[in-house]
Amino acid sequence: SHGRTFIWYSTEMDEIRLCDRVYVFRDGAIQAELVGDDITEQNVLAASFAGEDHA
């Protein structure tokens, strides 16, 4: 829908894939904005853990 905003929290990729635009938050800040074909599980996970030290 044009001109409408709906905020939804989900961890289910089936639901997330239905969105036109996804914002990934971490520690209260936007880590990524994903649009269209960029909304993939790989991109969501990469943004979710960006900057995390795994050492």
N, C-alpha and C positions, 0 to 999 in steps of 0.2 A: 504494500500500500504506500502510496506517495503521501508525504506530509504527516506520517504517523510514526510515533516512537513507542516501542514496547520494551521494557527492561525485564529480562528473564535470567535467572541464575540456573544453570544446568551443568551437569558433568556428563550428560548423555550425548554422544556424538550424533545419534539419530535425530535428536532435537536440535542440536547446534547446526547441523547441515541444512535445516529448513530456513535458516536466517539469511538475510541479504548482507548483513554486516555483523561482525563479532568483535567485541573488545575483550582482551585477556587481561585480567587484573592480577597483580601480585603485590602483597604488602601495601594495599590501599592505593596503588598507582597503576595506570594503564601501561602494560608491557607491550601490547601489540594491538593493531587494528587490522582485522582480516576481512577481505571483501571477496565475494564471488567464489571463483575457483581456488582462491588462497585459503578458504575455510576447509582445512583438512585436519585430521587427528594429529598428524606429524607436526604441522605448524602450531596448533594449539598447545601441544605438549612442549615444543621447543620454546615457545614464548613463556609458558608457565614456569619453566626451569631456567630461563636465561639468566646468566650472571651467577648461578649457583656453583659453588666450589665443590666438586665431587672427589677431591683428593683425600 
